[in-house]
Amino acid sequence: MASEAQANVADAAPKKRSKTIDEKMAELDAQLKVLQRKKDEMVKKEREKNGKVIAALFQSEGLLDVPADVWKANMLQIKKVLGVGA
């Protein structure tokens, strides 16, 4: 009798309806937005960390004493040497 009762309870339980494609897409879109925010935060933190390291390096090499106009005048060559979009 116990097994019959369990079978009846299982039959009486509402069956979970399958998600529509639109619902699945909405879930995936929400997951994508969360991952994009996490990636953006990681990139931001990495840039901040890199900036601090570069500033410390410039300070240790005495490059913070170079006036900004000298940096600006030589920026094209600096970018070229570093291999950054010149």
C-alpha positions in Angstrom: 0.0 0.0 0.0 2.8 2.4 0.8 4.2 2.0 -2.7 0.7 2.7 -4.2 0.5 5.9 -2.1 3.9 7.0 -3.3 2.9 6.4 -6.9 -0.3 8.4 -6.5 1.6 11.3 -4.9 4.1 11.2 -7.7 1.3 11.3 -10.3 -0.4 14.1 -8.4 2.7 16.3 -8.2 2.6 19.1 -10.8 4.9 18.4 -13.7 7.5 21.0 -14.4 6.8 22.6 -17.7 9.7 22.9 -20.1 11.0 26.4 -20.7 10.3 28.1 -24.0 13.1 29.2 -26.2 12.4 32.8 -25.3 12.7 32.0 -21.6 16.0 30.1 -22.2 17.3 33.0 -24.3 16.3 35.5 -21.5 18.2 33.4 -18.9 21.3 33.2 -21.1 21.1 36.9 -21.8 21.0 37.6 -18.1 24.0 35.3 -17.5 25.9 37.0 -20.4 25.3 40.4 -18.8 26.7 39.2 -15.5 29.8 37.7 -17.1 30.3 40.9 -19.1 30.1 43.0 -15.9 32.6 40.6 -14.3 35.0 40.9 -17.2 34.7 44.7 -17.3 35.5 44.8 -13.6 38.5 42.5 -14.1 39.8 44.6 -16.9 39.4 47.8 -14.8 41.2 46.3 -11.9 44.0 45.1 -14.1 44.4 48.5 -15.6 44.5 50.1 -12.2 47.1 47.7 -11.0 49.2 48.2 -14.2 48.9 52.0 -13.8 50.3 51.7 -10.2 53.1 49.5 -11.3 54.0 51.8 -14.2 53.9 54.9 -11.9 56.2 53.1 -9.4 58.6 52.2 -12.2 58.6 55.7 -13.6 59.3 57.1 -10.1 62.1 54.7 -9.5 63.7 55.6 -12.8 63.2 59.4 -12.2 60.8 59.7 -15.1 58.2 61.6 -13.1 60.5 64.6 -13.2 60.2 64.8 -17.0 57.7 67.6 -17.9 54.4 66.6 -19.5 55.1 68.6 -22.6 58.3 66.6 -23.2 56.3 63.4 -22.9 53.7 64.7 -25.3 56.2 65.9 -27.8 57.8 62.4 -27.8 54.7 60.3 -27.5 54.7 59.1 -31.1 58.3 57.7 -30.8 57.4 56.2 -27.3 54.4 54.4 -28.8 56.4 53.2 -31.7 59.1 51.7 -29.3 56.5 50.1 -27.2 54.6 48.7 -30.2 51.4 50.4 -29.3 49.0 51.9 -31.9 51.1 54.7 -33.1 
